[in-house]
Amino acid sequence: MSNETEWYYNLSTRQVTKGKVGDVFDRMGPYPDEATARQALEIAAARNASADSDDD
């Protein structure tokens, strides 16, 4: 993916942006499309739950 086609979720503003907008510490991504970036928090929660169950 190139920077022009990557999508990010901004934790501070709770907005989805195309390209690297804002502080690196506030960004989640990159994601392949806007819809996936909008699900960033759900994706992270699912990955954390999976990792936690692997630890058990």
Buried (B, 14 or more C-beta within 10 A) or exposed (E): EEEEEBBBBBBEEEEBBBEEEBEEEEBBBBBEEEEBBBBBEEBEEEEEEEEEEEEE
